Amino acid sequence: MIRTLLCFSVTLGVWLNPAPAAAASEAETLVERLLWAVGGRPAWAAVTSTVVYSDQHRRDDPNAVGAVSTIDYQRSRLRIDTTGISLQQVRLIDSEGDRNWRVDQQGRIEKVAEDPLARDLRRYTAQIYRTVQRIAVRDPKLRLAVGRNGSLDVYEGSTRIAWYQLDARGEPFAMGAHDDDVGVICGPWELEKSGIRYPLWVSRPDGSWRATLRSLTVNARVDEKLFTPSLAADQ
């Protein structure tokens, strides 16, 4: 009799409070639509590295810059090379070690101060493409949810690290990180390599920053020299 009552109580509780299960199911549906639209879970789960070249513009600066972003997914590290008129900078971010460096315009290597480092690591944690790859491999540290506006929200612990708004095809047309509810808008995900897709362009909604993605390389061998501070200035 007691066992029967306990089973009835559990069943009644699930019946009266189906929202968490329903919300989880809805988030999983959004994830599958997203992954399908940008190349599929197997293709993204197989990614070990990416190199993206983009032209970037700022509304208050007439000069465009070129940016090469190299992500090593296997070692959780990132290198960003930015070049323009009288500008050549290198930024190294290693989320798993104490190896975070910057090369200034004079070619001098300097370690990054704590505050900028914390900011960069926070950005890297929420990097929108890296988050898609972590979703694809079912990273157990991530939790999925549906936002107030129907977005797919991605949490690590209690912190929202990324969000994606999807169109009817499942492609993100807007996405952002952490508590930035404005984020960026992006064009069709038609830059394809090795089965995965990136958007052709990304922009802040007000046009204050925009980027055109020119090329994508996937799963190239990562040269250790790219992440060695003593050699970074020579690359």
Residue, then its C-alpha position, 0 to 999 in steps of 0.5 A: m500500500i505504501r509503495t503504491l502511494l509513493c508511486f502515485s505521488v511521483t507520477l502525480g508530481v510529474w503530471l502536475n509539473p511537466a515544464p522542466a522536461a518539456a523545456a529540455s525537450e524543446a531546447e534539444t529540438l532547437v539544438e538539432r535544428l541548429l546543428w543540422a543547418v550548419g553542417g550536422r553534429p558529426a561534422w562539428a564533433a570531428v572539428t579539431s581546429t579552425v582558421v578563419y580569415s575575415d575583413q573587419h570594419r568599425r564605423d568610427d575607423p575608415n581603415a579596414v583590418g584583416a584578422v586571422s583567428t586560429i582555434d585549437y580545439q584539442r588544446s583549448r587555445l586561440r591565436i588572433d592575428t590582426t593587421g592593417i595600416s600601421l597595425q600588426q598585432v598578435r594575441l595568444i590565449d590559452s585557457e588551460g595554462d599560464r601562457n597568454w601573451r600579446v605581441d605589440q606593433q613594435g614586435r615586443i612580446e608582453k604578458v597580458a595583465e590580469d584584467p584584460l586576460a580575464r576578459d579575453l578568457r571570458r570571451y573565449t569561453a563563450q566563443i560562438y563557434r567553439t560553443v557550437q563544437r562543444i554542443a556537438v560533442r555533448d560537452p557535459k559541462l553545458r546545459l541547454a535552455v530556451g530563452r524568453n524570446g525563443s532563443l537557444d541559450v547555452y549555460e555553463g554552470s549557472t552562467r549563460i555563455a551563449w545564445y542563438q536565435l534561429d530562423a525557419r531553417g534552423e540557421p542562426f540569424a542573431m547570436g551573442a555571449h553572456d549578458d549581451d542581449v544585443g549580440v550580432i546579426c549574421g548572414p547566410w551560413e554558406l561558407e563551407k569547409s569539411g562539412i561545417r558552415y560559417p556565416l558569410w558576414v557578421s555585424r553588430p545590429d547598429g553597424s558599429w562593427r562588421a566582418t566579412l568572412r573570406s576563408l575557412t580552414v578546418n582540421a589543419r595541423v596546428d603548428e606549435k610555433l603559432f602558440t610559442p611566445s618566443l616565436a610568435a613575433d616571427q610568424 
